[in-house]
Amino acid sequence: MKTSTPHYSAPVAASSQAGVAPIVWWAAAGAICFAFSAYVFGQWFLSDTAFAAVPIGPEDAISDAALLKIRAVEVVSTLVALAALYWYCLRPVLGGQKMTMEGLLLLGALVSYVLDTSINYFGYYMAWNKHAINFGTWGGFFPGHVGPTNYAEAWFWGPPMYIYFGVALASIQLAAMGAIRRLSNCGFLIAMLLSFPIVFLFDLIAESIIIRLGAYAWPETVGALTLWKGEIYQFPLYESFLVGVYACMYSALMHYRDAQGLTWIERGVDRFAGGLQLPLRFFAACGFAFLCTFIYFFGFNLFSAFADNTVTMPSYLMYAD
């Protein structure tokens, strides 16, 4: 996996010593998000009944070949996630450097995984395969959740998506943007717009493959914006659009750095003692990751409110409420 060379825009002016440093606001927001994640996940983990794999009955049976495909998705996704965590988190530390913002964003994205159950906040818009390695879901502990609360959140391909569709995909986009800017001498925003189709197609192809391997499905969609409408592997195009927006937010953050290589959510970190800088940067990354994830799910639920196309899912892709 390649990482892009940091893109430096015009140097950001040094923060004035007056006022609260931007990193303090981002870190404060991130600390609240971290506490929320710990609270919801903690309730779920400690539950005697909710923290358990969704039961698989005779009606949920699938072939050995189908089960093997799901395990392949889990293995490949986990390997990609581990490779990204090594490259962005562990590798710099082993080299005697401080952890990069990319690495901290990966960790922040995993903290923001608590929001994943909100994809079914109002209904069952994403169908999970019961045969994936799972412990149910935490929807019953998420404030205001009215959708199903007992379906198979996949542990070995669910969280990895937050890694390879976030920072890793943003790194690919930044590399593409660099090539576009060298060829056309355009500005950052134009390059981002021109590279958006690459991000869109990357998600469309990747998710379509995973869906056809049987890991999950989209039972209710907006018909006019759906590929393969009426099939079990139908795909809402707004999913790839929203993943593209998600990646672009990471791309923008990773692009705009000051002369010291700091992103704008880290500005002012130099005012603090060395021992405080890593926690502040980590919580700032959590705050930004939560914002990106929230925007994705807000957008998805907004589209889903107009869903008019429903496909009946097989039992193994249904919830167990």
N, C-alpha and C positions, 0 to 999 in steps of 0.2 A: 504494500500500500504506500503510495507516495503522498507526501505532504507538500503543500504549496509553499513557496517562499513568501514570507510576510509581505503584503502589499502596503506600502506607506503612502498615504495621501499627504497633502500639504501638512506639515507639522502642526499638531494641535497646540495652541498656546498653553503655557504652563498655568496650572490652576493658581489662582490667587490664594494667599494664606487666609484671607478673610472669608467667612462663610463656611458652610459645611461642605466637605469634599464630596463629589458625586459618588464615590465608592461607598460612602457611609449610607447614602439613601438606598443604593442597590443592595448593599449587604444587609441592611435592616429589612428590606422587603424579602430578600432571600432567606433570612433567618425565620421570618414568619412563615414563609412557604415550607421551609424545612420542618418546622414544628408541626405544621398542618399535616404534612406527609407522614411524619413519625406518629402523630396522633391517630390518623385513619388506619395506617398500616398496623400500628400497635394494637388497636382494637381488634382488627382482623386476625392477626397472628395469635392473639390470646383467646380468641373465641373457641369454645368447645365444639361448635357445630359448623360454623361458616368456613373455617380454615381446613378444608378437606377437598379432595378431588371430587369432581362431579361424578355421581354414580353412572356406570355404564351397564345398561340392560341388554337383553337379547335383541331388542329392536334396534340397538345402536351398532350392531355388528358391521364390521367392514372387512375387506379381504386383507390377507397378509401383505400383498403388494401395496395396497392403499396405506396401510400402517407404516410400511417401510418408507414411503414417500414423505409422510409426516415427520418421521425420525430424521430423514435426510434434511428437511427444512430446518429442524431444530439444531442439528449438528452444524450445518453450513452457517446459519445465522449466528450461532454461538462462537464459531471460529472467527467470523468477521468481526464480531464485537470484541473478542479477546485481542485480535490483531490491532484494532483501533485503540483499545485501552493500553496495550503495550506501546504502540507508536507514539501516542499523544501524552500518556501519563507516566508510564514506567521508564521508557527510554530516556527522556530528558533527566530524570532523577538519577538514573544509573550513570549518566554522563556527567554528573556533578552540577547540573543546571537546575534552576527552579522550574516547577511545573508550569507548562504553558497554559494560556487561557483556553486553548483548544481542549487540553486535557481536563481542565476544570469544568468546561462546558459539558463534556461527556458525563462527568459525575453529576452535574446539575440536572442534565436531561434524565438520568436514572432516578433522581429524587423526584422529578416532575412526573414520573410514571404513575404516581397516585391518581393523576387526572385521567388515566386511560379508561377507567370504567365509565367516564362521562360520555363516551361515544354511544353508550346505551342508556343515557340519563333519562330520556323520555320514552324510549321504546327499544325494540331489538333491531337495530340497524346494522350491526356487525355480528355475524354468526360465527361462533368459535367451535372448533372440532373437539368433542369430548375426549378423543383419544390422545390429544396432546398432553404432555406432562403438565399438570396443573394442580392448584389447590383451591379451585373455585374462584371467587372474586370478592372484592371488598365493597361492592355497590351498596350493600345494606348498611354500611357504616359511613357512606359518603353523604354529607348534608344535602337534603332535598331530593335525593335520588328516587325516582318513581318508576324506572324501568325494571327489567328483570334483575335479580340479585344473585342468581345461582347459575353461572355458566363458566365455561372452562378457559379462563385467562391463561394463555400459554406462557410458561416461564422461560422457555428456551428459544423462542423466536419473537415474543412480544417486546420485552425490554430491549433486545438488540436493535429493533427497528428505530428506537430513539437515538441510537448511535449512528447507524449507517444511513439513515435518512436525515440526519441533522448535520453534525460536524463533518462526517466523512463525505456526504454528498455536497456539502458547502465547499469542501476542499476541491472536489472535482469541478464544481462550478467556478471557483476562483481561478483554477488552472485554465478553464475554457475562456473565461473573461480576459485573462492575461493574453491569450493568443488572439482574441478578437481585438483587443486594444492595440496590440502590436501591428495587426494588419490594417486596422481602420483608423487608428489614432483617435478613437472616440472617448468620451468620458465614462466614468464608472457606471452611472445610471443607465446610459444607453447600452453599455456592455452587459449589464445585468439583464436588461430586457431581451437582448439578442441571445443571451445564454439560457434564458428561461425555458425555451423549448427542449433544450438538452436535459434539464432537470426534470421537466414534465415527462418526457419520454422514458427517462431512466426509471422513474417511479412506475409509470404505466407498464413497462415491460417486466420489471422486477415483481411488482404485486400481481400482475396477471399470471406469471409463472407460479408464484406461491399459491394463488387461489386455485389454479388448475391442478396443483399437487394435493389439494384437499385440506389445507390448513385452516382456511376460513372462507367466508362468503359474505355478500352484501344482500340480504333478503329484501330490503325495502330501499328503493332509490327514486330519484327523479327520472322518470322514463325518458324524457327528451335529452337528458345528459348522460345516458347509459349506453355503454357498448355491450353487445351480446344480450340485449334486453330479453328477459324471459327465461334465460338459461341459469343454471345453478351457479355458473361462474361469471355471471354478469358483473360489469364493473362501472361504477360511477366516475365520470371524468372529473368531477369536482374534487374527488379524492386526490388525484395527481396534481390538480391546481393548488389545493391547499398544502400538500406536501412541498410543492415548489415554493410557495410563500414561506413555509416553515424553514426551508433550506436557505432562501434568500435573506431571511433575518439573520441567520448565523453568518452568511457570507458578508453581509454589510458590517456586522460587528468585527469580524476577523480582518476585514479590509482596512477600516478606519483606525489607524494607530498613530500615536505621537512618535516623536523622534527616539524615544526610549523603547518603542515597541509595545506600549500599553494601549489597550482598547479604551473606548470612552467610558465604559462602566468601571474601569480601574483608576480613573483620574483621581489624584490626591492620595494614592496609597503610600507615596513616599513620605507623607507627613507622620506615618506611624512607625513604631519600632518594628524591627525585623520579625520578631515572633508573632506579631499581629497581622502581618501582611498576607500570609497564606490563608488564614481563616477569613479575612475580609474579602479576598479575591474569590475564595470558594463560595461564600454566601452571595456575593455579587453575581457569580455565575449561576447559582441556583435561582436567583431572582430573574435573571434574563431568560434562563431556560423555561421557567414557569410561564413567563410572559409569552414566549413562542408557542409553548404547548397549549396554553389557554386560547390563544388566537386560533390555532388549528381546530380545536374542539368546538369553540364558539361558532366558527365558520361551518363546520360539518353539521352541527345541530341546526344551524340556520337553514342550510340546504335541505336537511332531512325533514324540516317542518313542512316542506312542499312535496314530500315523497308521494308518488301516485302509482308506483309500479312495485308489485309484491310477487315474490317467487316463494313457493312452499319449499321449505328446507327439509332434508331428511332428518330423522330423529337424532342422529349423531352430531348434527350441527345446531341443535336446539338447546334452549335453556332448560333447567330442571326445577324451576320454581313451582 
